[in-house]
Amino acid sequence: MTAEIAPPPRIAIGPLGWLRRNLFQSPLNGVISVLLGAALTWLVLQVGGWAIGEARWSVVTENLRIFLIGRYPGDLAWRIWLSLAILSVLSGLSAGVFGRTTRMLAVTLSAIQALLAVLIATSPIGLVGVVAYAANAAGVWIAFVVGLRGWMPRRPLTFAWLVSLPAAFLLIAGFAGTPLTSVATNAWGGLLLTVVLATVGIVLSFPLGVLLALGRRSRLPVIRILSTGYIELIRGVPLVTILFMADLILPLFLPGEWRLDRVARAMGGISLFSAAYVAENVRGGLQAIPTGQVEAAQALGLTSVQTNISIVLPQ
């Protein structure tokens, strides 16, 4: 019989020991900790006193609708809530099915919607908005339980995500000549516009970023130089510059009959900007893959495309 080896004992230092180890290691560290603690306490008291006694939060509550959806028509706001409900349910299902990778997204989405429900309770939006956001927050957790029990397969859930994002965008935008009245993008604003731009930018930048990362590692000099130049150029330019160029400079180079929407131009600028950073992240992951795997794939007769699709990119 093999003897069982007991695990090492846990070392508990307690709160005082933690303070001594991290904040009061030496007299100098102790003085710095006391001074910073006093400054932080004073700052918290000042900000708290202003927030409770002097700030006029009625400006926020009365204009909360503008902060959330801009000038989007109030009688069509149900489209936004329906789109948010679809994404909430899918986030909860993903948190239960895929585990830790998507759990933080579901928790964050649920917390934001619960906070919005509390804020809306004191705003002119009324009870409908409170019920909508509270129901969406609860829907995240209900869907999480459903996904945790394994009642939702992974492939249909992935397909649902691919379909839901463009469907939610089209639901918010509407169609001309259909019961879903078209809403001009100049009426979008606030949190709605921010979320739409961020979501579209993330989704569109990922495939472009992967292609740029592969192009930077390509053996063809033209592709490698173009990919490297694009990544380094875009990373060296602030995002606000690209947005200004997309809004003001790009229309000057388009034919007179072409009229690109301002939101569409902003989506393109954000996607192109984010793709450069995604490419660097992907390139770091590609460098972590042992070269022996690529050499083994080449020994089996796989082409570069087959090696990247079947071996490199899945990791």
N, C-alpha and C positions, 0 to 999 in steps of 0.2 A: 504494500500500500504506500502511496506517495503521501508525504506529510503536507497538510494544508498550510499555506503561508498566509498569515494574517495580514490584512492591509495595514499600511502605516497609520499611526494615530493621527487624528485631525488636530491641528494646532489652532486653538481659539484664543485670540489675543484680547477680545473684548473691545468696547468702544474707546476706553481710555488708552489701551494699547495701540489701537489704530490711529488715534490722534497723535500719540507720541511718535509713532513710526513715520507718519506721513506729514504732519504739520509742525512738530516740535522736535525734529531730529537734533537741532543745534540751537544755541541762543539766537543766532541770526535768523534761522527759519522761524523760530517762535515769534520774534519781533515782527517779521514780515506777515506772518499769519494773523497776528493780533491787529495790525494796521489794516490789512485787507479786509478782515472781518468787520472792523468798525466802519470802514468806508462802505462796504456792501450793505451793512445794516442801515446806515444813514441814507443810502440811495433808495433802498426798499421803502423806508418810511416816507421819504419825499415823494416818490412815485405813487405809493399807496394813498398818501394824503391828497395828492392832486386828483387821482382817479376817483376817490370816494367823495371828496368835498368840493372840488372846483370844476372838474370836467362836466360838460353838458352832453350826456350820452343820448339825449333826445334827437340830436342831429343824425345819429347812426340809426336809431330805430325808425325814425320817420322816412329815411331814405334807404332803408335796407333792401327794398325791392330793386332800386337802381343798382345798388352794390352787387346784387345777386344776378339779375338777368338784364340789366341795362334798360333800354327802351323796348324790349320785347313785349308784344301785345299781351295784356293781362288775361284776356279771354282765351288765349292760346297757350298759356303757361302750363296747361295739363300735358302738353307734348314734352316739355322738359322733365316734369315729374315722372311721366311714363318712361322716358329714356333712362332717367336715373334709377327707376325701379328695376328695369331690365339689367342694368349694369350692377346694381346692388345684389340682385339674386345670383347673377353669374359670379360675382366676387365671393359671396358666401359659399357657393358650390365649389369654387376653385380652392378656397381655403380648406374645405373638408376633404377634397379629392387629392389635391397636389401637396397638401401639408404646409410645412413651415415657409416655403418660398412665397406663397401668396397670402399667408395668414395675416401678415402685417398690413397688407393692402386692405383686407376686409375690415380689420379692427380700425384702421385709420378712417376709412370711408364711413363706417358706422358711427364713430365718434364725431366726425364732422357733421353728419346729418342730425345727430341728436343735439349737438350744440346749435345748429341752425333752427331746429324746432323750438328750442328754448328762446332764442333771440326773436324769432318770428312771432312768438306769443305776445310780445310787447310792441309789435309793429302793425302798420295798417294792412298788412297782407291778410291777417285774420286766421280764423280757425282752419280753413282749408289747407293753408300752407303748413300749419303745425301738424295736422293729421298726415299730410303727404310725406313730410320729412321723417316724422316719427315712425310711420309705417315702413318707409324704406330702411330706416335703421334697424327695425325689428326684422325686416325681411332678410337682412344680411345674416343674422344669427339663425333664423329658421332654415335658410338655405345651407348654412354651415353644418347644422345637425344632419340635414338630408345627405349632404356630401360626405360627412364623416361616417355615416352608416353604409356607404358604398352603394347607394341607390342610383348613382349617376355615373355611367361609364366615362372614361377619359376622352375617347375620341369624339363622341357627340358633344361633350363640353367644349373641346377645342374648336370644333366646327361652329358651335353656338357663339363663341367669342369672335370668330372671323366674320360671322354674319351680323352680329349685334352692333359692332362699331359703325360700319357704314349705314346700317338701318337706323341707328339712333341719330346719326348726323342728318340723314334724309328726313327723318321724322321732325327734327327741329327746324330744318330749312323749309320743308314743305315742297309741293309741286304746283306749278302754275296750271290752271285748268282742271284741277282735281279737288275733291272735298278737303284735302290738306292744303289750305291756303299758303301760298309762298310768302315767306317772311324775309325781307331784304336783310342782308348781313349788316348794313349800317345801323340796324335796330338792335343788333346783338351788343352786349357789353357786360361789364362786371365779371363776376365769377364764371358765368356761362362762357364768355368769350375766352377767358384764361384757360379753362379746362379743355375747351374744344381745340385751341391752338396747341396746348401741351400734348394732348392725346394724339392729334394728327401728326405733330412733329416727332413724337416718340415712335409711332407705328411706321411712318414713312422713312425715318432716318435709319432704322435698324437694317433693312436689306441693303440700302446704299452703303452704310458703314461696313457691312460684311464684305461687299464687293471691293470697297476701297482698301480694306485690310488685306484681302487676297491679292489685289493689284499691287500693293506695296511690296509683297513678297514674290511677285512674279519674276520669272527669268527673262521676260521680254523687256528690254530697256525702255521702250516707249511707254508701255503700261505702267511700269514701276516709277518712271520719272513723273508722269502725269498724276498718278495717285499720290505720290509723295508731295509734289508741289501743291496739289489741291488741299491736302490735309494740313500742311504747314502754313499755307496762306490763310485758310479759313480760321485756323486756331489762333493766328496772330491778329485777327480782326475782331473787335467787339461786336456782340450781337446787335446792339442798337444801330451800328453802322450798316449792317446787312439789312436790317428792317427799313432804315431810311432809303437805302438803294432800291429795295424791292418796291417801296411805296412811291418814291419820287423819280428815280433814275430809270428803272425798268420800263415804264410806259413810254419814255422818249425813244426807245429802240424798237418798239412794237409798231406794226402797221396801224394806220388810222382807224381801220374798221375793227381792230382787236381791242376788246375792253375786258381786261382781266379784273376780277373783283379784288378789292383791297384785302379782304380776309384771305382769299386764295393766295395772293402775293405774300402775305405774312406767313401763311402755312408753308409755302415753298421756301422762304428765307429761313424759317426756323428749322425745317427739315434738313436743308443743306448745311446749316451751321451745326446741328446736332450730329449729323452723319460723320463729320470729321472727328468728333470726340468718341463716338461709337467705334470708329475705325481703330483708334488708338487702344481702346479697351479690348477689342477683338484681337488686335495684333499682339497685345500682351498675353492673351490666352493662347494664341497660336504658338508663341515662343516657348510656352511651358510644356508643350507636347514633345515627348522624346523623338528625336530624329529617327530612332530605330523603327518606330512604327511606320513612318513614311517609307523608309528603305525596305521594310518587309512588304509593304503594299506594292512597291515598284518591282520587287522580286517575284511577286505573284502575277505580274503583268497588268496591274491596274494603271489606268491613265491618271493624269494629274486631276482631272475633273472627278473621276471616280474616287480617288484617294481623298480629296477634300470633302466630297459629299458623304462618303461612307465611313471615313475614319477620323479625319481631322475636325470637321465642323461639329459632329455630334458630341465631342468632348468639350 
